[in-house]
Amino acid sequence: MFHVVPKCLLFTVLCLQGMVLSQEENLLPNGTFSDKLDGWVFRPGDESQISFMDGTTEQGTVLELHPDGKTLGVETERLTIGEDLAKDQAYEVFAQLKHDGLESGVAAFSMYCFDEGGKSLKQISFYGLNTKSKAHDWKQVRGTFGPGSQNPLPKGTKSICIRFSFYEKSGDCRGKVTLDDVVLLPYDPPVHEGWPKEITASVGDLEVRFESRSFWSLYRIDYRGTRLGLDRWGSHYGSVANFSGVGFIGTGHTENEDEQIVDLELYVNGKPVERPEATVTCDEIRLVKESRIRDLVLNSEIRVTDNQIFETVLLTAEKATPVNLFYHFMHPWTDTATEYMAETLDGTRVEGLFDGDRQQKINQATRWSAIYDGPSGKGAVTYVLDAPADDDWRTRYWDVPDRYRKHYLTTFIGKTIPQGEEFRYAIVTVPFEAEADAWKAEAARVAEECKSLQ
């Protein structure tokens, strides 16, 4: 293991995601700012734009960044791959961050990758703020990088730095962000023992991919050679909870905390597979997972067979847990999809065009919903097989231009998930092919056939 020897040997205990760590384990020198900016450099900026403050007893010395109408960047001295950091090791970086609001510009917690000559190859952003971002008290933010993580380093990277910065096109950056306990540690991305980092399965007319970085969720849906469900990191599938003051936790959302895998099983053509291959062709594949998001336990299953994708989630809270919302069955459909249609629980048809207005379409409970991709002449029906009758759950398509038309089953909106009660959610997704003037009739026909699957 490669280490940067800390210039300060202060033994500071940090609680990060339930782990107790000492500052001596930190690969960054002076992550607590106890030695002011030793080990840190301005790029650009100067000492008039920062202050060292005595925080609470727990926080100790903290670094306050206030750009005062100018661009500001404070970053670590560069860490060299192969000397300070191992080439084949992934890493995670944490910071305690307080945000008092931005009046102008944007702020970012990020890293930069440099080539051998010191040229910047890429900025990787872990946490961003803008003028619309709500102010918040101390909050742990996190990022990962390196082999097997969501942020592999670009080819030719010879060194990196961890950076906190403010930017505005004209240079007029105004606001305040306060930092403490910046910690860099080795990180082992969650790959089930003996499993490949991803599994791609060809099942009839469907090809799907399961992704370890998103804690084994779907990450691709191809139908007859057409990419309908995007395979692009950041366009996540699966289940995710949003917590006040924290943000999203679940599947690929690793910016705050990781979903924890408890158990994972794979079945191919009905038989368990202990050490799966990275690619498989079969008649049926089934991925079964038990995982945790804080005090929430999820038992999930994805089954692909007969050109149908079945997804089930059983959700239980070990203690009453308030959430802003919970998303199940996220599907980032292609951003070229042109139309949508749905049938609500009372039989009313809802339909419209995707126009890139960034709005949530439908936003009602549905028996089924469908998207249609005009350029390819293909689409997909999502039929709700099971959902709690007494909850205000809703089907949504988020219409984001040049990104996706993303499907969500949205539940527990501004509510508390009660302790001990099991909530079951199940859908089936069935792709189809049709001419533009016949797709609605075909989607309705497919939905009618799905009734028998309940």
Order of alpha helices (4+ residues) and beta strands (2+ residues): beta-beta-beta-beta-beta-beta-beta-beta-beta-beta-beta-beta-beta-beta-beta-beta-beta-beta-beta-beta-beta-beta-beta-beta-beta-beta-beta-beta-beta-beta-beta-beta-beta-beta-beta-beta-alpha
